[in-house]
Amino acid sequence: MTAPTFTLAVETVRIGGTPRTAVSVAGEVDVTNATDFRTAVEGVDGPHPLIVDLSHLRYLDSAGFAALDQLLARRAAVIVLDPNSTVHPAAMLAGLPCHPTVDAAVHAGAAPG
């Protein structure tokens, strides 16, 4: 059995002329790597809050949700989660504040701080 892993893809997006840093997360985040996930997101260069797109995650457990809560509490991230994502139902049950697209997150006022 292999340990759950995640990957981060970082890109600069321009919406309304303002460059923003978007981080796309894929794979799995659970108790074995949630701290590494939080540290990796916090270490991404760019104005905060970062736009963190979780739409490509296959799995997210309670430790992953706790890591996201910490990022949100520090205003380090704004969460994007496609409504068709595998983890969307759990995110809704957990009350995770998220936007359906990067564009929606920016237009909802997720401006860099």
Secondary structure, 3 states (H helix, E strand, C coil): CCCCCEEEEEEEEEECCEEEEEEEEEEEECCCCHHHHHHHHHCCCCCCCEEEEEEEEEEECHHHHHHHHHHHHCCCEEEECCCCCCCHHHHHHHCCCEECCHHHHHHCCCCCC
